Amino acid sequence: MELPKHLARYCVEQDYDRYTPVDQAAWRHIMRQLKSYLSVHAHPSYLDGLRKTGIETDQIPSIAVMNERLQTFGWQAVPVSGFIPPAAFMELQSLGVLPIASDMRTVEHMHYTPAPDIVHEAAGHAPILVDPAFAAYLKAYASVARKAIISRRDMDQYEAIRVLSDLKEDPGSTAAQIKSAEDTLSAISHSITELSEAALLGRMNWWTAEYGLIGDLNSPKIFGAGLLSSIGEARSCLNPEVKKIPLTIDCINYAYDITEQQPQLFVVPEFGRLSEVLEELAKQMAFRVGGISSLEKARRAETVNTVELNTGIQISGRLKSYETHKNEPAYLSFEGPTQLAMNGYEIHGQGTEQHTHGFGSPVGRFELRRNGEPISIEDAVGFNVSLHFESGVLVEGRLRQVLRNREREVALMSFATAQVTRGSKLLFDPAWGEYDMAVGAVVASVYGGPADRAAYGETEDFTRKLIPRRTYTTETLAVHALYRDVRKAGAQTDLDALYGKSASDDWLIRCEILEQAERFERVPLIARIRNDLASLSRTDSTIAGHIDDALKTLHLK
């Protein structure tokens, strides 16, 4: 499937050669721990899913190969760079496309990384897709989430999270930079007093696709990608100290902290239940409800959203205000670039170039008159007419043309010149130029983003930013070369000499050499490395767990 241009721009080249020998060693270590633990504690489709999606233990997966494998059960995979905007992620996922962050976490963040990486996206999200019921839920969730109204505060928070995550994963970041980013995120988060639809959908995603458990409440299995890609959290989440709650729509009332392990998790009895809970939430959203309450969500969001009338015409822009009549919408006012569309496609001549500074239109029933007498639309084109709305809005001008929908209902009326008033209030002045009026009696739906993203142009919730490629010092490149030489070691390789080149605090290279020493039965070297690793564990508690894990999966303890 060829992606639309507005989505294709987020795709990058995986550039497999950029993965260093250290990256490959880190991947092997992580996957060995995950498979060892999750073969018992994950959903039964986990191991089968790894195999079917082309994810191996010994090397970082090729996203191109994953794409081929995923297509056999209705999905695709594309490489992306780090965080991509939630709206873009959801639109891709709704199309059955799994965006996979192609970056690899650093050794310092083995157990957990705050930034998206190939461990989380590939080994976390992909395996459970082989279960049809879960795959169906994920597509349905994305289809609902892409309709969610996202607020300006959400976007500020998203950007702050992205900046902080990138800094934490960048070895070159300073403590001061990280502290400043943490303070910024904290200030933004505390300033949010109202949860948007996007925030509520984010919570549901967190407690299901990211941190979900499935099965019996007392002995659940893991299926959330955040848990499947973090051995530390995978182990701790099943502890009795972590409260287990049956999954209901009430999960959206639970906040989460991405920097802390969660005090509670939600358990779904079977994947089919996920779609039921999703439907309960969708029924409450503006794209289903319409009307004044949905307009108010869009107004408060201060972002680009789409208001769709019952005739199918779609108005996309920032809703500045609206007037009402008998608790129904009477007049809509948009500020900034605005687009008019039908069926998700921009109407010719009705894009942001035509409506650069905003757009206004009455909503509701009206009577069309010419010279004070009621007439039909067909008899009005080309003449000066007046539209008398039940709300008191009056449109007077020369009707130039009309546009009808598929059912032959009038959806757009364009005036060569017009004046729009409501009582003494002037809503549109003839001096402002031509007047285009969306036609509809009811606000049927309100949802996030423009109706035709490709034609509208870039919006705040769809910005593209790339993670800079890492640069390496001469010393670091020498370490990479050592890892590569160890991995390529043969029966005649002098492993003692290679071990002599390793840094005393580099536990991973020592475990790599130990694996080769065991393979070639270099008994004295095995004993030496094990003693050194034991000493390193005693002096540095932060890596003692990593060393213990590595030794267990090498069957050397």
Secondary structure, 3 states (H helix, E strand, C coil): CCCCHHHHCCECCCCHHHCCHHHHHHHHHHHHHHHHHHHHHECCHHHHHHHHCCCCCCCCCCHHHHHHHHHCCCCEEEEECCCCCHHHHHHHHHCCEEEEECCCCCHHHCCCCCCCCHHHHHHHHCHHHHCHHHHHHHHHHHHHHCCCCCCHHHHHHHHHHHHHHHHHHCCCCCHHHHHHHHHHHHHHHHHCCCCCHHHHHHHHHHHHHHCCEECCCCCCEECCHHHHCCHHHHHHCCCCCCEEEECCHHHHHCCCCCCCCCCEEEEECCCHHHHHHHHHHHCCCHHHHCHHHHHHHHHHHCCEEEEEECCCEEEEEEEEEEEEECCEEEEEEEEEEEEEEECCEECCCCCCCCCCCEEEEECCCEEEEECCEECCHHHCCCCEEEEEECCCEEEEEEEEEEEECCCCCEEEEEEEEEEEEECCEEEECHHHCCEEEECCCCEEEEEECCCCHHHHCCCHHHCCCCCCCCCCCHHHHHHHHHHHHHHCCCCCCCHHHHHHHCCCCCHHHHHHHHHHHHHCCCHHHHHHHHHHHHHHHHHCHHHHHHHHHHHHHCCCC
